[in-house]
Amino acid sequence: MRRIAAVAGLVALLPVGWMLLHGQLTMAEAGLRAAIVFVAVRLVVTFGRLGIALLARSMERPRRRSDEVRVVES
């Protein structure tokens, strides 16, 4: 999952680097945009993980009492 986040972050930063390289942005603007992109990617990954966890939890089979092992004292 971390690799996906790292690759997504780098891909999202490509336009910022491109504009900086071609003189369309100053360093301050590029830094601000990079920070915004970083936070956005981090939020998407975090909520994506949360969504996957909730989906997996909702797809689990509910446990029944008959599934549990009962100990009978004699």
PyRosetta script that sets phi, psi and omega in degrees:
from pyrosetta import init, pose_from_sequence

init()
pose = pose_from_sequence("MRRIAAVAGLVALLPVGWMLLHGQLTMAEAGLRAAIVFVAVRLVVTFGRLGIALLARSMERPRRRSDEVRVVES")
pose.set_psi(1, -35.0)
pose.set_omega(1, -179.6)
pose.set_phi(2, -67.9)
pose.set_psi(2, -34.7)
pose.set_omega(2, 177.8)
pose.set_phi(3, -63.7)
pose.set_psi(3, -41.2)
pose.set_omega(3, 179.4)
pose.set_phi(4, -61.4)
pose.set_psi(4, -43.2)
pose.set_omega(4, 179.8)
pose.set_phi(5, -65.2)
pose.set_psi(5, -39.9)
pose.set_omega(5, -179.5)
pose.set_phi(6, -66.5)
pose.set_psi(6, -44.4)
pose.set_omega(6, 179.6)
pose.set_phi(7, -66.2)
pose.set_psi(7, -41.5)
pose.set_omega(7, 179.1)
pose.set_phi(8, -62.7)
pose.set_psi(8, -40.2)
pose.set_omega(8, 178.5)
pose.set_phi(9, -64.4)
pose.set_psi(9, -43.4)
pose.set_omega(9, 179.4)
pose.set_phi(10, -65.4)
pose.set_psi(10, -41.6)
pose.set_omega(10, 179.1)
pose.set_phi(11, -65.0)
pose.set_psi(11, -38.4)
pose.set_omega(11, 179.8)
pose.set_phi(12, -69.0)
pose.set_psi(12, -26.2)
pose.set_omega(12, -179.9)
pose.set_phi(13, -85.9)
pose.set_psi(13, -10.1)
pose.set_omega(13, -179.7)
pose.set_phi(14, -56.2)
pose.set_psi(14, -46.7)
pose.set_omega(14, 179.0)
pose.set_phi(15, -62.1)
pose.set_psi(15, -34.8)
pose.set_omega(15, 178.7)
pose.set_phi(16, -64.8)
pose.set_psi(16, -45.7)
pose.set_omega(16, 178.1)
pose.set_phi(17, -63.1)
pose.set_psi(17, -39.7)
pose.set_omega(17, 179.7)
pose.set_phi(18, -62.7)
pose.set_psi(18, -46.7)
pose.set_omega(18, -179.4)
pose.set_phi(19, -67.5)
pose.set_psi(19, -35.7)
pose.set_omega(19, 177.6)
pose.set_phi(20, -66.5)
pose.set_psi(20, -41.8)
pose.set_omega(20, -179.5)
pose.set_phi(21, -63.5)
pose.set_psi(21, -35.6)
pose.set_omega(21, -177.1)
pose.set_phi(22, -94.6)
pose.set_psi(22, 12.5)
pose.set_omega(22, 173.5)
pose.set_phi(23, 75.5)
pose.set_psi(23, 17.0)
pose.set_omega(23, 179.5)
pose.set_phi(24, -87.3)
pose.set_psi(24, -13.2)
pose.set_omega(24, 179.6)
pose.set_phi(25, -131.4)
pose.set_psi(25, 150.2)
pose.set_omega(25, 170.5)
pose.set_phi(26, -87.7)
pose.set_psi(26, 170.7)
pose.set_omega(26, 179.7)
pose.set_phi(27, -62.8)
pose.set_psi(27, -38.3)
pose.set_omega(27, -179.6)
pose.set_phi(28, -65.1)
pose.set_psi(28, -44.7)
pose.set_omega(28, 178.3)
pose.set_phi(29, -64.1)
pose.set_psi(29, -40.8)
pose.set_omega(29, 179.6)
pose.set_phi(30, -64.7)
pose.set_psi(30, -40.8)
pose.set_omega(30, 178.3)
pose.set_phi(31, -64.0)
pose.set_psi(31, -41.5)
pose.set_omega(31, 178.9)
pose.set_phi(32, -64.6)
pose.set_psi(32, -45.1)
pose.set_omega(32, 179.1)
pose.set_phi(33, -65.6)
pose.set_psi(33, -37.5)
pose.set_omega(33, 178.1)
pose.set_phi(34, -64.2)
pose.set_psi(34, -39.9)
pose.set_omega(34, 178.3)
pose.set_phi(35, -64.6)
pose.set_psi(35, -42.3)
pose.set_omega(35, 179.0)
pose.set_phi(36, -63.5)
pose.set_psi(36, -43.3)
pose.set_omega(36, 179.3)
pose.set_phi(37, -63.9)
pose.set_psi(37, -42.1)
pose.set_omega(37, 179.4)
pose.set_phi(38, -59.8)
pose.set_psi(38, -47.4)
pose.set_omega(38, -179.8)
pose.set_phi(39, -64.6)
pose.set_psi(39, -41.1)
pose.set_omega(39, -179.6)
pose.set_phi(40, -63.5)
pose.set_psi(40, -45.5)
pose.set_omega(40, 179.5)
pose.set_phi(41, -64.1)
pose.set_psi(41, -40.4)
pose.set_omega(41, 179.7)
pose.set_phi(42, -62.8)
pose.set_psi(42, -41.6)
pose.set_omega(42, 178.3)
pose.set_phi(43, -65.0)
pose.set_psi(43, -42.7)
pose.set_omega(43, -179.8)
pose.set_phi(44, -62.9)
pose.set_psi(44, -43.8)
pose.set_omega(44, -179.5)
pose.set_phi(45, -66.2)
pose.set_psi(45, -43.0)
pose.set_omega(45, -179.5)
pose.set_phi(46, -63.0)
pose.set_psi(46, -48.7)
pose.set_omega(46, -179.8)
pose.set_phi(47, -71.0)
pose.set_psi(47, -27.7)
pose.set_omega(47, 174.2)
pose.set_phi(48, -64.2)
pose.set_psi(48, -44.5)
pose.set_omega(48, 176.8)
pose.set_phi(49, -61.9)
pose.set_psi(49, -43.4)
pose.set_omega(49, 179.5)
pose.set_phi(50, -61.7)
pose.set_psi(50, -43.5)
pose.set_omega(50, 178.7)
pose.set_phi(51, -63.0)
pose.set_psi(51, -40.6)
pose.set_omega(51, 178.6)
pose.set_phi(52, -65.5)
pose.set_psi(52, -42.0)
pose.set_omega(52, 179.3)
pose.set_phi(53, -63.8)
pose.set_psi(53, -42.8)
pose.set_omega(53, 179.2)
pose.set_phi(54, -66.5)
pose.set_psi(54, -37.7)
pose.set_omega(54, 178.1)
pose.set_phi(55, -65.2)
pose.set_psi(55, -43.7)
pose.set_omega(55, 179.2)
pose.set_phi(56, -64.0)
pose.set_psi(56, -39.0)
pose.set_omega(56, 179.7)
pose.set_phi(57, -67.3)
pose.set_psi(57, -37.7)
pose.set_omega(57, -179.1)
pose.set_phi(58, -72.9)
pose.set_psi(58, -21.1)
pose.set_omega(58, -178.7)
pose.set_phi(59, -90.6)
pose.set_psi(59, -6.1)
pose.set_omega(59, 176.8)
pose.set_phi(60, -65.4)
pose.set_psi(60, 148.3)
pose.set_omega(60, 177.3)
pose.set_phi(61, -76.4)
pose.set_psi(61, 129.6)
pose.set_omega(61, 179.7)
pose.set_phi(62, -65.5)
pose.set_psi(62, 141.4)
pose.set_omega(62, 180.0)
pose.set_phi(63, -80.5)
pose.set_psi(63, 140.8)
pose.set_omega(63, 176.6)
pose.set_phi(64, -110.1)
pose.set_psi(64, 162.0)
pose.set_omega(64, 178.5)
pose.set_phi(65, -66.0)
pose.set_psi(65, -30.0)
pose.set_omega(65, -179.4)
pose.set_phi(66, -70.2)
pose.set_psi(66, -20.1)
pose.set_omega(66, 178.1)
pose.set_phi(67, -75.0)
pose.set_psi(67, -25.4)
pose.set_omega(67, -177.4)
pose.set_phi(68, -77.5)
pose.set_psi(68, 147.3)
pose.set_omega(68, 178.2)
pose.set_phi(69, -82.7)
pose.set_psi(69, 128.7)
pose.set_omega(69, -179.5)
pose.set_phi(70, -104.3)
pose.set_psi(70, 137.5)
pose.set_omega(70, 176.6)
pose.set_phi(71, -101.4)
pose.set_psi(71, 122.3)
pose.set_omega(71, -179.4)
pose.set_phi(72, -107.0)
pose.set_psi(72, 124.0)
pose.set_omega(72, 177.5)
pose.set_phi(73, -85.7)
pose.set_psi(73, 137.4)
pose.set_omega(73, 179.9)
pose.set_phi(74, -122.1)
pose.dump_pdb("model.pdb")
